[in-house]
Amino acid sequence: MNNRLRDLREAQGWSQGELAEQLEVSRQTVNALETGKYDPSLPLAFRIARLFALRIEDVFLPD
């Protein structure tokens, strides 16, 4: 699944580690999400969208 996570994170000036702390996941998970190697669970997708004050559809894009 394609996503805008890297762009959103960089716009906030956050490192992968900082985003990972806020989401309560590992930095490796953030990296895997950003590179499209891992699709988030629905609860994690909601947490990500909520953190950026966006809808899930605005963060995660259909292939």
DSSP file (Angstrom, degrees, kcal/mol; ACC not computed):
  #  RESIDUE AA STRUCTURE BP1 BP2  ACC     N-H-->O    O-->H-N    N-H-->O    O-->H-N    TCO  KAPPA ALPHA  PHI   PSI    X-CA   Y-CA   Z-CA
    1    1 A M              0   0    0      0, 0.0    37,-0.2     0, 0.0     2,-0.1   0.000 360.0 360.0 360.0 130.0    0.0    0.0    0.0
    2    2 A N  E     +A   61   0A   0     59,-0.9    59,-2.8    58,-0.0     2,-0.3  -0.484 360.0 175.0 -77.0 151.2    1.4    3.4   -0.9
    3    3 A N  E     -A   60   0A   0     57,-0.3    57,-0.2    31,-0.2     3,-0.2  -0.970  41.3-131.9-152.9 167.6    1.4    6.1    1.7
    4    4 A R     >  +     0   0    0     55,-2.4     4,-2.6    -2,-0.3     5,-0.2   0.098  67.6 119.4-104.6  18.6    2.5    9.7    2.4
    5    5 A L  H  > S+     0   0    0     54,-0.3     4,-2.9     1,-0.2     5,-0.2   0.887  71.9  49.6 -58.5 -46.1    4.0    8.8    5.7
    6    6 A R  H  > S+     0   0    0      1,-0.2     4,-2.8     2,-0.2     5,-0.2   0.938 113.4  46.8 -60.2 -47.1    7.6    9.9    4.9
    7    7 A D  H  > S+     0   0    0      1,-0.2     4,-2.1     2,-0.2    -1,-0.2   0.914 114.3  47.5 -61.1 -43.3    6.5   13.3    3.5
    8    8 A L  H  X S+     0   0    0     -4,-2.6     4,-1.0     2,-0.2    -2,-0.2   0.913 113.5  47.9 -64.6 -42.9    4.2   13.9    6.5
    9    9 A R  H >X>S+     0   0    0     -4,-2.9     5,-2.0    -5,-0.2     3,-0.7   0.937 112.8  47.6 -63.5 -47.5    6.9   12.9    9.0
   10   10 A E  H ><5S+     0   0    0     -4,-2.8     3,-1.0     1,-0.2    -1,-0.2   0.859 105.1  59.6 -64.8 -35.2    9.5   15.1    7.3
   11   11 A A  H 3<5S+     0   0    0     -4,-2.1    -1,-0.2     1,-0.3    -2,-0.2   0.802 107.3  47.5 -61.8 -28.2    7.1   18.1    7.2
   12   12 A Q  H <<5S-     0   0    0     -4,-1.0    -1,-0.3    -3,-0.7    -2,-0.2   0.565 114.4-120.3 -86.8 -10.1    7.0   17.9   11.0
   13   13 A G  T <<5 +     0   0    0     -3,-1.0     2,-0.3    -4,-0.6    -3,-0.2   0.747  63.4 146.3  77.1  23.5   10.7   17.6   11.2
   14   14 A W      < -     0   0    0     -5,-2.0    -1,-0.3     1,-0.0     2,-0.1  -0.697  44.2-135.0 -96.3 144.9   10.6   14.3   13.0
   15   15 A S     >  -     0   0    0     -2,-0.3     4,-2.2     1,-0.1     5,-0.2  -0.423  34.1-104.1 -80.9 168.7   13.0   11.4   12.6
   16   16 A Q  H  > S+     0   0    0      1,-0.2     4,-2.6     2,-0.2     5,-0.1   0.894 124.2  53.6 -60.7 -38.1   11.8    7.9   12.1
   17   17 A G  H  > S+     0   0    0      2,-0.2     4,-2.2     1,-0.2    -1,-0.2   0.895 107.1  49.9 -63.8 -40.9   12.6    7.2   15.8
   18   18 A E  H  > S+     0   0    0      2,-0.2     4,-1.8     1,-0.2    -1,-0.2   0.913 112.7  46.6 -65.3 -42.5   10.6   10.2   17.0
   19   19 A L  H  X S+     0   0    0     -4,-2.2     4,-2.0     1,-0.2    -2,-0.2   0.918 110.0  54.6 -64.4 -42.1    7.6    9.1   15.0
   20   20 A A  H  X>S+     0   0    0     -4,-2.6     5,-2.2     1,-0.2     4,-1.1   0.905 106.5  51.5 -58.5 -42.8    8.0    5.6   16.2
   21   21 A E  H  <5S+     0   0    0     -4,-2.2     3,-0.5     1,-0.2    -1,-0.2   0.920 109.9  48.9 -60.3 -43.9    7.9    6.8   19.8
   22   22 A Q  H  <5S+     0   0    0     -4,-1.8    -1,-0.2     1,-0.2    -2,-0.2   0.842 116.9  41.7 -66.0 -32.7    4.7    8.7   19.3
   23   23 A L  H  <5S-     0   0    0     -4,-2.0    -1,-0.2    -5,-0.1    -2,-0.2   0.541 108.4-124.7 -90.2  -7.7    3.1    5.7   17.6
   24   24 A E  T  <5S+     0   0    0     -4,-1.1     2,-0.3    -3,-0.5    -3,-0.2   0.908  73.4 111.7  60.9  44.6    4.5    3.3   20.2
   25   25 A V  S   <S-     0   0    0     -5,-2.2    -1,-0.3    -6,-0.1    -2,-0.1  -0.803  73.3 -86.3-131.3 175.5    6.1    1.1   17.5
   26   26 A S     >  -     0   0    0     -2,-0.3     4,-1.7     1,-0.1     3,-0.2  -0.426  31.2-117.6 -81.4 160.6    9.7    0.4   16.6
   27   27 A R  H  > S+     0   0    0      1,-0.2     4,-2.5     2,-0.2     5,-0.2   0.856 117.5  59.5 -62.4 -34.2   11.8    2.6   14.2
   28   28 A Q  H  > S+     0   0    0      1,-0.2     4,-2.5     2,-0.2    -1,-0.2   0.859 101.9  52.8 -63.4 -35.0   12.0   -0.5   12.0
   29   29 A T  H  > S+     0   0    0      2,-0.2     4,-2.5    -3,-0.2    -1,-0.2   0.923 108.7  49.1 -65.8 -43.6    8.2   -0.5   11.7
   30   30 A V  H  X S+     0   0    0     -4,-1.7     4,-2.7     2,-0.2    -2,-0.2   0.929 112.0  49.4 -60.9 -44.3    8.2    3.1   10.6
   31   31 A N  H  X S+     0   0    0     -4,-2.5     4,-2.0     1,-0.2     6,-0.2   0.925 111.0  48.9 -60.0 -45.1   10.8    2.4    8.0
   32   32 A A  H  <>S+     0   0    0     -4,-2.5     5,-2.0     1,-0.2     6,-1.2   0.873 111.9  49.6 -64.4 -37.4    8.9   -0.6    6.7
   33   33 A L  H ><5S+     0   0    0     -4,-2.5     3,-1.1     4,-0.2    -2,-0.2   0.941 111.2  48.9 -63.7 -47.4    5.7    1.4    6.5
   34   34 A E  H 3<5S+     0   0    0     -4,-2.7   -31,-0.2     1,-0.3    -2,-0.2   0.837 113.6  45.7 -64.2 -33.6    7.5    4.2    4.6
   35   35 A T  T 3<5S-     0   0    0     -4,-2.0    -1,-0.3    -5,-0.2    -2,-0.2   0.431 113.1-115.7 -91.1   1.1    9.1    1.9    2.1
   36   36 A G  T < 5S+     0   0    0     -3,-1.1    -3,-0.2    -4,-0.4    -4,-0.1   0.652  82.9 119.5  77.0  15.1    5.8   -0.1    1.5
   37   37 A K  S   <S+     0   0    0     -5,-2.0     2,-0.4    -6,-0.2    -4,-0.2   0.558  74.9  38.6 -86.9  -8.0    7.2   -3.3    3.0
   38   38 A Y        -     0   0    0     -6,-1.2    -2,-0.2   -37,-0.2    -1,-0.2  -0.991  68.1-148.7-145.9 131.0    4.6   -3.4    5.7
   39   39 A D        -     0   0    0     -2,-0.4    -6,-0.1    -3,-0.1   -37,-0.0  -0.873  31.6-121.0 -97.8 131.9    0.9   -2.6    5.7
   40   40 A P        -     0   0    0      0, 0.0     2,-0.0     0, 0.0    -1,-0.0  -0.282  22.2-107.6 -71.9 155.4   -0.3   -1.3    9.1
   41   41 A S     >  -     0   0    0      1,-0.1     4,-2.6     4,-0.0     5,-0.2  -0.344  38.9-104.6 -66.7 162.9   -3.1   -2.8   11.1
   42   42 A L  H  > S+     0   0    0      1,-0.2     4,-2.3     2,-0.2     5,-0.2   0.919 121.6  51.8 -61.0 -44.4   -6.3   -0.8   11.1
   43   43 A P  H  > S+     0   0    0      0, 0.0     4,-2.1     0, 0.0    -1,-0.2   0.908 112.0  47.1 -59.6 -39.2   -5.7    0.4   14.7
   44   44 A L  H  > S+     0   0    0      2,-0.2     4,-2.6     1,-0.2    -2,-0.2   0.902 109.5  53.4 -68.1 -40.0   -2.2    1.6   13.7
   45   45 A A  H  X S+     0   0    0     -4,-2.6     4,-2.5     1,-0.2    -1,-0.2   0.906 109.6  48.9 -60.1 -41.0   -3.5    3.3   10.6
   46   46 A F  H  X S+     0   0    0     -4,-2.3     4,-2.7     2,-0.2    -1,-0.2   0.909 110.3  50.9 -64.6 -41.5   -6.0    5.2   12.7
   47   47 A R  H  X S+     0   0    0     -4,-2.1     4,-2.3     2,-0.2    -2,-0.2   0.910 111.3  48.4 -62.2 -41.7   -3.3    6.2   15.2
   48   48 A I  H  X S+     0   0    0     -4,-2.6     4,-1.7     2,-0.2    -2,-0.2   0.951 113.4  46.0 -62.8 -49.7   -1.1    7.5   12.3
   49   49 A A  H  <>S+     0   0    0     -4,-2.5     5,-2.8     1,-0.2     4,-0.4   0.916 113.4  49.8 -60.4 -43.6   -4.0    9.4   10.7
   50   50 A R  H ><5S+     0   0    0     -4,-2.7     3,-1.1     1,-0.2    -1,-0.2   0.895 106.1  56.4 -62.6 -40.9   -5.0   10.9   14.1
   51   51 A L  H 3<5S+     0   0    0     -4,-2.3    -1,-0.2     1,-0.3    -2,-0.2   0.877 114.9  37.9 -59.5 -38.8   -1.4   12.0   14.9
   52   52 A F  T 3<5S-     0   0    0     -4,-1.7    -1,-0.3    -5,-0.1    -2,-0.2   0.372 111.4-120.3 -94.3   4.4   -1.3   14.0   11.6
   53   53 A A  T < 5S+     0   0    0     -3,-1.1     2,-0.3    -4,-0.4    -3,-0.2   0.902  73.5 121.2  56.7  44.5   -5.0   15.2   12.0
   54   54 A L      < -     0   0    0     -5,-2.8    -1,-0.2    -6,-0.1     2,-0.2  -0.825  68.6-101.0-128.0 167.2   -5.9   13.6    8.7
   55   55 A R    >>  -     0   0    0     -2,-0.3     3,-1.5     1,-0.1     4,-0.7  -0.587  36.6-114.0 -81.9 154.1   -8.2   10.9    7.4
   56   56 A I  H >> S+     0   0    0      1,-0.3     4,-3.0    -2,-0.2     3,-1.4   0.890 118.7  58.7 -53.6 -40.1   -6.8    7.5    6.7
   57   57 A E  H 34 S+     0   0    0      1,-0.3    -1,-0.3     2,-0.2     0, 0.0   0.726 101.1  55.7 -64.5 -21.4   -7.5    8.0    3.0
   58   58 A D  H <4 S+     0   0    0     -3,-1.5    -1,-0.3     1,-0.1    -2,-0.2   0.609 116.5  35.2 -85.8 -12.8   -5.3   11.1    3.1
   59   59 A V  H << S+     0   0    0     -3,-1.4   -55,-2.4    -4,-0.7     2,-0.5   0.800 117.1  49.3-102.9 -45.6   -2.3    9.1    4.5
   60   60 A F  E  < S-A    3   0A   0     -4,-3.0   -57,-0.3   -57,-0.2    -1,-0.2  -0.867  71.5-160.9-106.8 127.9   -2.7    5.7    2.7
   61   61 A L  E     -A    2   0A   0    -59,-2.8   -59,-0.9    -2,-0.5    -3,-0.1  -0.812  24.0-107.5-110.4 143.2   -3.2    5.6   -1.0
   62   62 A P              0   0    0      0, 0.0    -1,-0.1     0, 0.0   -59,-0.0  -0.352 360.0 360.0 -64.4 150.0   -4.6    2.8   -3.1
   63   63 A D              0   0    0    -61,-0.0    -2,-0.0    -2,-0.0     0, 0.0   0.494 360.0 360.0 -62.8 360.0   -2.1    1.0   -5.3
